[in-house]
Each structure stands twice: as structure tokens, then as C-alpha cells.
Amino acid sequence: MVLRFLTDENIPKLVVSWLREQGYDVTKAQEVALNGATDSEIPNWSLKNGRMIIALDDDFSRLHRQLDKPLGVILIRTHPPTPDRINQLLSVMFSKVQTDKHANELVVLSDRSIRIGIH
């Protein structure tokens, strides 16, 4: 399974560029007219288009729990959320986790840990 991502509008452009350079299929929310969309519109688009969401917004963990369909979310918790820090966390995750096996789960990346499938 080839993992495809949708980045929330709060993910920096440099992160999207880096992901694409790594060979990942990434769509920015802004590229599909989801800028300014409600938090529920983004999961609906993601589910319809088979994409795992990458976000900084904690609301996506709540939405992951509330939806009756499996929604894949990578929630990044780092401060400050600079492109370099985000790229580093994603790089560590990609090297340690078979992300495609967790495409319908909540994955929380922080400076100290990777947590998968938490509710």
C-alpha cells in the first residue's frame, strides 16, 4: 500500500516540499480548496480520497475518535513547530514505524515519543 498524505493548512510549505522530495504523495489542504475549511470537512475529504492527515491541530485527535470510519492522522506535537523539527520527527517515524500498517490510526509524534493507536 502506498501511503498518501493530506497536510492541514498549518503544516509549513517546507515540510510539504521535504515530504515530496522523500518521494511521498502529498496534497496540501490549500491545493484542494480546503484552506479555511472546518475540521470536519478535512477528514471527510481525506477519507473520500484515501489520504492520511498530517496536522499540528489537536482537534484531529478528537475527530479521529468521533468518526465511525477509520481516519488516519499523524499529529505532530513539538514546540516550536519549525519545519526542521517537524521534518526530523517525521524522518524518525518513517525510519522506525511501518506507517502504512497504521494508515487508519492516530499516530502522535512528539520530541520524546511516537505513540500509535491511542484514543
LOVEXDREN-608865 format. One record per residue (C-alpha): residue number from 1; x, y, z; chain. Coordinates in steps of 0.05 Angstrom, whole numbers, plus 32768, in hexadecimal, padded with zeros to 4 digits. Example, Ala and Ser with C-alpha at 12.3 -4.5 7.8 and 13.67 -1.06 7.14 Angstrom:
% LOVEXDREN-608865
(1 (80F6 7FA6 809C) "A"),
(2 (8111 7FEB 808F) "A"),
END
This chain:
% LOVEXDREN-608865
(1 (8000 8000 8000) "A"),
(2 (801B 8044 7FEC) "A"),
(3 (800D 8076 8023) "A"),
(4 (7FF1 80B8 800C) "A"),
(5 (7FEC 80F6 8038) "A"),
(6 (7FC2 8134 803F) "A"),
(7 (7FE4 816B 8066) "A"),
(8 (7FBA 819A 808F) "A"),
(9 (7FC3 81E3 807F) "A"),
(10 (7FEE 81EE 80BC) "A"),
(11 (8025 81C0 80A2) "A"),
(12 (805D 81ED 8086) "A"),
(13 (806B 81EC 803B) "A"),
(14 (80B2 81D6 8048) "A"),
(15 (8099 8196 8069) "A"),
(16 (806C 8187 802D) "A"),
(17 (80A8 8193 7FFE) "A"),
(18 (80D4 8165 8029) "A"),
(19 (809F 812E 8029) "A"),
(20 (809A 8132 7FDE) "A"),
(21 (80E6 8130 7FD7) "A"),
(22 (80E4 80EF 8000) "A"),
(23 (80B4 80D2 7FCD) "A"),
(24 (8073 80D8 7FF3) "A"),
(25 (8031 80E9 7FD0) "A"),
(26 (801B 8127 7FF5) "A"),
(27 (7FE1 8156 7FE9) "A"),
(28 (7FDC 8197 8010) "A"),
(29 (7F97 81AC 8029) "A"),
(30 (7F9F 81ED 8003) "A"),
(31 (7FA9 81C7 7FC1) "A"),
(32 (7F64 81A8 7FC5) "A"),
(33 (7F3F 81E6 7FDE) "A"),
(34 (7F3F 81D0 8027) "A"),
(35 (7F61 820E 8042) "A"),
(36 (7F33 822B 8077) "A"),
(37 (7F0A 81EA 8076) "A"),
(38 (7EEB 81D1 80B6) "A"),
(39 (7F0E 819A 80DB) "A"),
(40 (7ED7 816A 80C6) "A"),
(41 (7EDE 817A 807B) "A"),
(42 (7F27 8166 807B) "A"),
(43 (7F1C 811F 8096) "A"),
(44 (7EE2 8115 8066) "A"),
(45 (7F0D 8129 802A) "A"),
(46 (7F47 80FE 8044) "A"),
(47 (7F1B 80C0 804C) "A"),
(48 (7EFC 80CA 8007) "A"),
(49 (7F40 80D0 7FE7) "A"),
(50 (7F66 809C 800F) "A"),
(51 (7F98 80CA 8031) "A"),
(52 (7FB5 80CC 8077) "A"),
(53 (7FB3 8111 8097) "A"),
(54 (7FF2 8132 80B2) "A"),
(55 (7FE1 816A 80E3) "A"),
(56 (7FF7 8194 811E) "A"),
(57 (7FB0 819F 8135) "A"),
(58 (7F9A 8175 8171) "A"),
(59 (7F52 8177 8157) "A"),
(60 (7F64 813F 8127) "A"),
(61 (7F6F 810E 8160) "A"),
(62 (7F28 811C 8178) "A"),
(63 (7F0D 8114 8131) "A"),
(64 (7F33 80D3 812A) "A"),
(65 (7F0E 80B8 8167) "A"),
(66 (7ECA 80D3 8153) "A"),
(67 (7EC5 80BA 810B) "A"),
(68 (7EA5 8078 80FE) "A"),
(69 (7ED7 806C 80C5) "A"),
(70 (7F21 805E 80CE) "A"),
(71 (7F46 80A0 80C6) "A"),
(72 (7F91 80A2 80C3) "A"),
(73 (7FB1 80DE 80E5) "A"),
(74 (7FF9 80EF 80F4) "A"),
(75 (7FF6 8123 812A) "A"),
(76 (8037 8149 8136) "A"),
(77 (8044 8167 817A) "A"),
(78 (8084 818E 817E) "A"),
(79 (8094 81D5 8194) "A"),
(80 (80A3 81FE 816E) "A"),
(81 (8088 81D9 8132) "A"),
(82 (80BE 81EE 8101) "A"),
(83 (80C6 81CB 80BF) "A"),
(84 (8108 81AC 80D6) "A"),
(85 (80EA 8190 8115) "A"),
(86 (80AE 8174 80F1) "A"),
(87 (80D9 8155 80BA) "A"),
(88 (8105 8136 80EF) "A"),
(89 (80CA 8117 8114) "A"),
(90 (80AD 80FC 80D3) "A"),
(91 (80F0 80E0 80BE) "A"),
(92 (80F7 80BB 8100) "A"),
(93 (80B1 80A0 80F9) "A"),
(94 (80BC 8088 80B1) "A"),
(95 (80FC 8065 80C5) "A"),
(96 (80DE 8042 8102) "A"),
(97 (8095 8036 80F1) "A"),
(98 (8074 8012 80B6) "A"),
(99 (8045 804B 80AD) "A"),
(100 (801B 8029 8078) "A"),
(101 (8006 7FF6 80AE) "A"),
(102 (7FEA 802F 80D8) "A"),
(103 (7FC8 8056 80A0) "A"),
(104 (7F85 8056 80C4) "A"),
(105 (7F9F 8065 8109) "A"),
(106 (7FB2 80A2 8132) "A"),
(107 (7FFE 80AA 8134) "A"),
(108 (8018 80DF 8164) "A"),
(109 (805F 80F8 8159) "A"),
(110 (8081 811F 8190) "A"),
(111 (80C8 8131 81A0) "A"),
(112 (80CA 80F7 81D1) "A"),
(113 (809F 80C0 81B3) "A"),
(114 (8076 80A1 817B) "A"),
(115 (8033 8088 8193) "A"),
(116 (8006 805F 8165) "A"),
(117 (7FBE 804C 816A) "A"),
(118 (7FAE 8075 81A8) "A"),
(119 (7F68 808C 81B6) "A"),
END
